[in-house]
């Protein structure tokens, strides 16, 4: 891209600021979980389309109070923060201790996503679906959420169906080699700083985890996410491929799926 072209291109910030109301969606409170950590709360949007069983189970665990008083007990610098029941002995009530893996969604026909126009070393197709970074097989009949920074996933043992209660959040560069080896079913909307500030050497207490819709009287937080099938988001992809801000010298005409922040904002009540 020439400098003249770059000068005429809106910056990423301008695109986000100028996006009209219909290019944003309000995240349903029933699909958000709030994790109370030592330095503040993190809000996670769950992904029921790609992992409905995991979404339902963690909401049930939250409603049973399973996580109250447990810990984020494993924090690996630049990798993950993992929490839940380190002992593996805490009983559940109506939720499941382990559920079948949902590494990807299989559809009988192709599932359209907002595609990036380049090949990816980890998947033939990458892009975005309903506000989540995803990848697909060549036929677009298998779709999965990918490991970018700030995703929410379920840890497991060697048995692929052993995950159920031990969640993790990625706190470094996305470990894409984990894609389709673990169920990814959400992303952090707000509060990444609280995962980044966790102790690496001692356990970090979880005060509790709630489904946001269940505590609306105490917490009326609302969030909007830019629609990843909108014209604004398509323009944002172009702007991130070739940065037009005067600071930039090189414009690579490229952005990978984890290099595309999905605009998210808190709605002021």
C-alpha positions in Angstrom: 0.0 0.0 0.0 1.3 3.4 -0.9 1.6 6.2 1.6 -1.1 8.2 -0.4 -3.5 5.3 0.1 -2.6 5.0 3.7 -3.3 8.7 4.2 -6.8 8.3 2.9 -7.6 5.3 5.1 -9.4 5.6 8.4 -7.4 4.5 11.4 -8.7 1.5 13.5 -9.7 3.9 16.3 -11.6 6.1 13.9 -13.5 3.1 12.5 -14.5 1.9 16.0 -15.5 5.4 17.0 -17.6 5.9 13.9 -19.4 2.6 13.9 -23.1 3.0 14.0 -25.4 1.4 16.6 -26.5 -1.4 14.4 -22.9 -2.5 13.9 -22.8 -3.5 17.6 -24.6 -6.2 19.5 -25.5 -6.3 23.1 -24.1 -9.4 24.8 -26.8 -11.4 26.6 -26.3 -11.4 30.4 -27.2 -15.1 30.5 -24.2 -15.8 28.4 -21.7 -13.9 30.7 -20.1 -15.3 33.8 -18.5 -13.0 36.3 -15.4 -14.3 38.1 -14.5 -12.4 41.3 -10.7 -12.4 41.7 -8.4 -10.9 44.3 -7.9 -7.6 42.4 -11.3 -7.3 40.8 -13.9 -9.0 38.6 -13.5 -10.5 35.1 -16.4 -10.9 32.7 -16.4 -13.8 30.3 -18.7 -14.2 27.3 -19.5 -17.8 26.7 -19.9 -19.4 23.3 -23.0 -21.7 23.2 -23.0 -22.0 19.4 -19.7 -23.8 19.3 -19.7 -25.5 22.7 -23.3 -25.7 24.1 -22.6 -28.5 26.6 -19.6 -26.8 28.2 -21.5 -23.5 28.3 -24.5 -25.0 30.1 -22.3 -27.0 32.5 -20.2 -24.1 33.7 -23.4 -22.0 34.2 -24.8 -24.8 36.3 -21.6 -25.1 38.3 -21.7 -21.3 38.9 -25.4 -21.6 40.0 -24.5 -24.4 42.4 -21.8 -22.3 44.0 -19.2 -24.9 43.0 -16.4 -22.3 42.6 -17.0 -20.3 45.8 -13.9 -20.5 47.8 -11.8 -22.3 45.3 -8.7 -21.0 43.6 -6.8 -20.1 40.4 -4.1 -22.5 41.4 -1.9 -22.7 38.3 -0.5 -19.6 36.6 2.2 -20.0 34.0 3.8 -16.8 32.8 2.9 -16.0 29.3 0.6 -19.0 29.0 -2.4 -19.7 31.1 -4.2 -19.1 34.4 -6.1 -22.2 35.5 -8.7 -22.4 38.2 -11.2 -24.7 39.9 -10.8 -27.6 42.3 -7.2 -28.6 42.4 -7.9 -31.5 44.7 -10.5 -32.9 42.3 -12.5 -34.0 45.3 -15.2 -31.4 45.6 -18.6 -32.9 44.7 -21.0 -31.4 42.2 -24.8 -31.3 42.6 -26.7 -31.3 39.2 -23.7 -30.3 37.1 -21.3 -32.8 35.5 -17.7 -33.4 36.7 -16.8 -34.4 33.1 -18.5 -33.9 29.8 -17.9 -34.9 26.2 -15.3 -32.9 24.4 -16.6 -30.1 22.0 -13.3 -29.4 20.2 -15.3 -28.2 17.1 -18.8 -27.8 15.8 -19.7 -30.1 12.9 -22.4 -28.9 10.4 -23.9 -30.7 7.5 -23.3 -27.8 5.2 -20.7 -25.0 5.2 -20.9 -22.4 8.0 -20.1 -18.9 6.7 -17.8 -16.8 8.8 -16.0 -13.5 8.2 -12.9 -14.9 6.7 -9.4 -13.5 6.6 -7.8 -13.6 3.1 -4.7 -15.6 3.9 -3.6 -19.0 4.8 -2.9 -20.0 8.4 -0.4 -22.5 9.6 -2.8 -24.0 12.0 -6.0 -24.1 9.9 -7.0 -23.7 6.2 -9.5 -21.0 7.1 -9.5 -18.5 9.9 -11.9 -15.6 10.7 -14.6 -14.5 13.0 -18.1 -15.8 14.0 -20.4 -13.9 16.4 -17.6 -12.0 18.0 -15.2 -14.9 18.5 -11.9 -15.7 16.6 -12.4 -19.1 14.9 -11.0 -21.5 12.3 -12.4 -24.0 9.9 -11.6 -27.0 7.8 -11.5 -26.6 4.0 -15.1 -27.7 3.6 -16.2 -25.2 6.3 -18.1 -28.0 8.0 -16.0 -28.0 11.2 -15.6 -24.7 13.1 -13.7 -24.1 16.3 -12.7 -21.2 18.5 -9.0 -20.7 18.4 -6.5 -20.0 21.2 -5.9 -16.3 21.2 -5.0 -14.2 24.2 -7.9 -14.0 26.7 -9.9 -17.0 25.6 -11.8 -19.2 28.1 -11.4 -23.0 27.8 -11.7 -26.2 29.8 -8.7 -28.1 30.9 -8.6 -31.9 30.7 -6.5 -35.0 31.4 -5.3 -37.4 28.7 -8.9 -38.6 28.3 -10.4 -36.1 25.9 -13.8 -36.3 27.7 -12.3 -35.7 31.2 -12.8 -31.9 31.3 -15.7 -30.4 33.2 -14.8 -28.1 36.0 -11.2 -26.9 35.6 -11.2 -23.8 33.4 -8.3 -21.7 32.1 -7.7 -18.3 30.5 -4.8 -17.7 28.2 -2.6 -14.8 29.5 0.1 -14.7 26.8 0.5 -15.1 23.0 -2.2 -17.6 21.8 -0.9 -21.2 22.0 -2.5 -22.2 18.7 -1.1 -25.7 18.9 -3.8 -26.4 21.5 -6.6 -25.8 19.0 -8.9 -28.8 18.6 -7.1 -30.5 21.5 -9.2 -28.7 24.2 -12.6 -27.2 24.2 -12.5 -23.4 23.9 -15.9 -21.8 24.8 -15.5 -18.1 25.6 -13.4 -15.0 25.8 -12.7 -12.3 28.3 -14.8 -9.2 27.7 -13.4 -7.1 30.5 -10.9 -7.7 33.4 -7.9 -9.3 31.7 -5.7 -7.2 34.0 -7.0 -9.3 36.9 -5.8 -12.5 35.4 -2.4 -10.9 34.5 -2.0 -9.7 38.1 -2.4 -13.2 39.6 0.4 -14.6 41.8 2.6 -17.1 39.9 3.8 -18.8 43.1 0.7 -19.0 45.4 -2.9 -19.9 44.9 -5.3 -17.1 44.1 -8.7 -17.2 45.8 -11.9 -17.1 43.7 -14.5 -15.4 45.8 -17.3 -16.8 43.5 -18.4 -17.2 39.9 -21.9 -16.1 38.9 -24.0 -16.0 35.8 -24.4 -12.2 35.3 -28.1 -12.5 34.6 -28.6 -14.1 38.0 -27.1 -11.1 39.9 -28.6 -8.3 37.9 -29.8 -6.5 41.1 -26.2 -6.4 42.4 -24.4 -5.9 39.1 -26.2 -4.4 36.1 -23.0 -4.4 33.9 -23.7 -4.6 30.1 -21.3 -5.0 27.2 -21.5 -4.4 23.5 -19.3 -6.2 21.0 -18.8 -5.1 17.4 -20.6 -7.4 15.0 -17.9 -9.4 13.2 -20.1 -9.6 10.1 -20.6 -5.9 9.9 -19.1 -3.5 7.4 -17.3 -1.7 10.2 -15.5 -4.9 11.2 -14.5 -5.6 7.6 -13.1 -2.1 7.4 -11.3 -2.7 10.7 -9.6 -5.8 9.3 -8.3 -3.7 6.4 -7.1 -1.0 8.8 -5.3 -3.6 10.9 -3.6 -5.1 7.8 -2.2 -1.8 6.7 -1.9 0.7 9.6 -2.4 4.3 8.3 -1.3 6.1 11.5 1.7 8.3 10.8 3.9 6.4 13.3 4.0 3.3 11.0 6.7 3.0 8.5 6.0 -0.6 7.2 2.5 -1.9 6.3 2.6 -5.7 5.9 -0.9 -6.1 4.3 -1.5 -8.9 6.8 -3.1 -9.6 10.1 -3.6 -13.0 11.7 -6.7 -14.1 13.5 -5.3 -13.4 17.0 -3.9 -10.0 15.9 -7.5 -8.7 15.3 -8.9 -7.3 18.6 -12.7 -7.6 18.7 -14.0 -4.2 19.8 -15.8 -4.5 23.1 -17.2 -1.7 25.3 -19.1 -1.4 28.6 -22.5 0.1 28.2 -23.0 2.9 30.7 -26.2 2.5 32.6 
